[in-house]
Amino acid sequence: MLEIFKSIKLNAWEIEFYNKVNNARKSKEISEFKRIGYISLIQDFTLTFLYFMIPFATFFYYVLRNLPKGPIIPKMMFVTISVFNNLKQPLNSFIPTFFKVCDARTQINEIFNFLMLEELPCSEDRLIDGYDGTDDTSQEKVHDFVEEPMIRIENGLFMSKNIVDTPRKSQLLINKHDEGFLYEPSVKKEEQTNPLYKPILDDDFYFSEYSEYRVPLSNINFCCRGGDIVAIVGKKHTGKASLISSILGEMDKIQGKFELRGKISYVSQKPWVFFGSIRENILLGNQMNPKRYQKVIEVCLLEKDISNFKNKDNTEVGRGGVQLSEKQKLLICLARAVYADSDIYLFEDFLANLDPYIGYYIMKKILGPNGILKNKARVAIVSLAPYLPLMSRIYVMDKGQVVESGSFDTLVTNRNGLLHALLKTVEMEFKISAVENNRAYAQLKPEEPDDDATLRFISGWPGAGKIEFKNYSAKYREELDWVLKDVNLVIPPGVKVGVIGRTGSGKSSFVLSLFRLFDVTSGIVEVDGVDIKNICLVQLRSRIQLILDQPVLFTSTLRENLDPFNIHTDENIWRVLEITKLKEWVLGISEERMRRAKLMKTSQKGEGYEDLYQDGLALKISKKGANISINHRLSICLARTILHKSSILIIDETTTALDPQFEQLFNDIIKSEFSDCTVIKIAHRVKTILSCDKIIVIDQGNVVEYGDKNTLIANPESSLNSLIRLRKFEIF
């Protein structure tokens, strides 16, 4: 959510989105309030009417039946009225109580469904007698550190719970196809051929009625013993994460044998921290052991970070870890797992999200053969080749199957380096941002209004795209340290500049200074000779294009994601889709959807257009683009940037999550479409910025080096040269 707010703010879309939200409230929310108001009015009127009519009808009926006996005496009348008055409170409470009972029933059903969920695999010793720790794909022995496996899967077939746990679970059939597994219910024969009953699967894209889908696994033979460190490798969407999920019990075993023993700790690629102190996040309810706790803090590289906080490890991390950097959140999650002292450790590819220097250290001190977890069973998704020789065993995944396994030397020797070639296509890294709590957000100091008389709107600005920093320093709040310190440099117009540095060095802060996001600054930043402090924020932020590290998409149509405010023609939109190689993909989906509609003989709005191009732009993008691949999400953001092109473009560590082929395509499009623009590219991988003209090296908020790329590389004493030597595996 915070990434979406960040994107809206940096693109100066606040007013337009405010209007969108207002219109949505008027058309939906306010109409709902009116409906509720009318219901409440009718309810109040009915109750008031009943309060009058019930006594009136009672007395009237009594008079008609008992008139010969004489009039109603006051004693009887007052007692009767008193009884009716006592009935008002129950009548007033009846309708609210009815709704509360309905809500309670819904909540009880949810709790019941949760409690009735299938139990995760227990950790009892259920191993087959005589099992020697090998799998069917190879007779090579695994480590003999522990005689019996901690994890063993034999001929396993696993499916996502959200596919298996359907109302027609018992009718589900599994049909094997060359591309993997497609699932269809056992219903009428003519319905079995209908693609609406099958999720579409390929390497980059799928559409399914299920919001969270994992690649199904088949014929899985897997083994990991205590003391082993096992790597899972493969291209995107080949089943690496599914294998981890199946061990965690998050996928249903359909057939085969799955045996697990011991306590599991899991480190996800997406760090999770809760609202509490750093210490509470690490301990997670475990008893405090000062000696072990200090050792974990040390090997997880948290000592320096903790010492920089005023309250040390009692510092509150905030909602979603808002007070922490992504690196710090990842290291805290790692420390939590290490401190738990489990028997089995499962790691998603979190090392790819860290600075390589930190990754090397963690591999050496924690995960590696001599690390603190050396006696544990460790299973890790790995995308960086230098770590593979340290692995006891490597499993290569493709189309949901283990296609090869063995030691690194065995695989490279037997397959002529196939594994090494494969790994060059699977490098990916993800970062995640957290959400600030509403109270803290509401207390933030508002930015200055654009009607400030001291701010200007300059027609045609920026033009050439020259950027100059003069003695510039910045920090986020008065009480915090400077994140940028005395920066002095000039970026000529049209130059491509790479910014590199370790995690937390100040790279992102450097480019955010162009958007005036800091509360406290000194010095000057000029763009085309104009101090940006004198430019109104709407013009400043709308004239500098930014592609964030996490592609930001909205829950809307493809067209509205590309052109949120409907200022471009369909022809222009299709032009940029063709430039970014999205046109064929979009038309393919549109053609498939129209074919489905004809098969079902329906014409649903937004899915049954007669025109292929119109239907393509109406493609629905789900929340955060979850229904499309990372490649397509980034391509859509790139297409949006081209559509709203300006003379300055900033790319914030965007390609870290991409495979090399798409990364090359992305860079080629940037080179051709923004050849005359000033481009600033942030990265923590050296190879990402080697296509740039100039390089900026930042360390602890200081620009330690800035100059021509070739000159810096040729200088053996330069910081860039040192980084290249340290990370040389990234280039080759």
Helices and strands as residue ranges (DSSP letters): H 2-10, H 14-24, I 25-29, H 30-66, G 67-69, H 74-115, E 149-160, H 161-164, G 169-171, E 172-177, E 180-185, H 189-192, G 195-197, E 200-201, E 206-207, E 217-225, E 229-234, H 240-248, E 251-260, E 264-267, H 278-283, H 290-299, H 303-308, G 312-314, G 319-321, H 326-339, E 344-347, G 350-353, H 356-362, I 363-367, E 377-381, G 385-390, E 393-398, E 401-406, H 408-414, H 418-423, H 438-442, E 467-475, E 484-491, E 496-500, H 507-512, G 513-515, E 520-527, E 530-531, G 532-534, H 537-542, E 544-547, E 556-557, H 558-562, H 570-579, H 583-600, H 612-617, E 620-621, G 623-625, H 630-643, E 648-652, G 654-657, H 660-673, E 678-683, H 686-689, E 694-699, E 702-708, H 709-714, H 719-726, G 728-730
